[in-house]
Every structure is written in C-alpha cells, then in structure tokens.
Amino acid sequence: MADKMFVTVAFDRQADRDILRWLEAQENRSAAIREALRAHLGRGGVTLADLYQAVKDLERLIRSGVVVAAAPATSPDEPDEPPDLAAALEALGKL
C-alpha cells in the first residue's frame, strides 16, 4: 500500500476563485495539484505566464490612475536587466 500523507489547504472563495475554478475542472485534483507544484518548483526563471501576469498587473495599475515610468539604465552600455532575461525577451519578440 502506498505511503500517503494528507495535507489540508484552505481557499478564500473570492480571492482564490481562479484557483477554485481550475480545481473544479480537474478530473483528478490531487494529481493536478502535484503537477502544478512540481512545475512551479522545477522552473528556474521567468516564464511567459510570469511576463503576462506582470503586464496585466501594470494594466490594472494604469487603469486605476497610477503613473508608471521606467527607470533609466545606469549607462547606455549597461542595461538594467539581467542578460538572461534580456535574451528571453528578445527570443519572445521573435515569436
């Protein structure tokens, strides 16, 4: 018999409604949760989903009246972003 451990998790019906909708759509909730957690633990960097969420967050801020301004780079030859992120964004732009 498998050595199982049960973990209880609580969700807020309003704040976590996106998660709850996703869970309801899963055929096997336990397997889906394990897969999602492993995917999150296994990723090493910024994903397209992370970039999309950041854009949506900025959009929400702008709609609420917040003024968003980019900080200038330290110098023209030294961008203010890590090289791996710059390469990922460059590759994303070529899709």
C-alpha positions in Angstrom: 0.0 0.0 0.0 1.3 3.5 -0.8 2.6 5.7 2.0 0.2 8.6 1.8 0.1 11.9 3.6 -2.9 14.2 3.6 -2.5 18.0 3.7 -5.4 20.3 4.3 -5.5 23.6 2.4 -7.9 26.5 2.8 -9.0 28.8 0.0 -10.8 32.1 0.1 -13.9 31.9 -2.1 -13.4 35.4 -3.6 -9.6 35.9 -3.6 -8.9 32.3 -4.9 -11.8 31.9 -7.2 -9.5 31.4 -10.2 -7.8 28.5 -8.4 -11.1 27.0 -7.3 -12.4 27.2 -10.9 -9.3 25.4 -12.1 -9.6 22.8 -9.4 -13.2 22.1 -10.3 -12.3 21.5 -13.9 -9.7 18.8 -13.0 -10.5 15.2 -13.3 -8.0 14.2 -10.6 -7.5 17.2 -8.3 -4.6 15.6 -6.3 -2.7 14.7 -9.5 -3.3 18.2 -10.9 -2.1 19.9 -7.7 1.0 17.7 -7.6 1.8 18.5 -11.2 1.3 22.3 -10.7 3.5 22.3 -7.6 6.3 20.3 -9.4 6.1 22.6 -12.4 6.4 25.6 -10.1 9.3 24.1 -8.1 11.1 23.0 -11.2 11.1 26.2 -13.1 14.3 28.2 -12.8 13.4 31.5 -14.2 10.8 33.8 -15.6 8.1 32.2 -17.7 5.8 33.6 -20.3 3.0 33.3 -17.7 5.0 35.5 -15.3 5.5 38.1 -18.0 1.8 38.1 -18.9 0.9 38.4 -15.2 3.3 41.4 -14.9 1.7 43.1 -17.9 -1.8 42.5 -16.6 -0.7 43.9 -13.2 0.7 47.0 -14.9 -2.5 47.4 -16.9 -4.6 47.3 -13.7 -2.4 49.9 -12.1 -2.6 52.2 -15.1 -6.4 51.9 -15.2 -6.5 52.8 -11.5 -4.6 56.0 -12.3 -1.1 55.1 -11.2 1.6 56.7 -13.3 4.2 54.2 -14.4 7.6 55.4 -15.6 10.7 53.3 -16.4 13.9 54.0 -14.5 16.8 54.9 -16.7 19.5 52.4 -17.3 22.7 53.0 -15.3 24.5 53.7 -18.6 23.7 53.3 -22.3 26.1 50.4 -22.5 24.8 48.7 -19.3 21.2 47.8 -19.4 19.3 47.5 -16.1 18.1 43.9 -16.9 20.0 40.6 -16.4 21.4 39.2 -19.7 19.4 36.0 -19.5 16.2 38.0 -19.1 17.1 40.3 -22.0 17.8 37.2 -24.2 14.5 35.6 -23.2 12.6 38.8 -24.0 14.5 39.1 -27.3 13.5 35.5 -28.2 9.9 36.2 -27.2 9.8 39.2 -29.6 10.8 36.9 -32.5 7.9 34.5 -32.0 
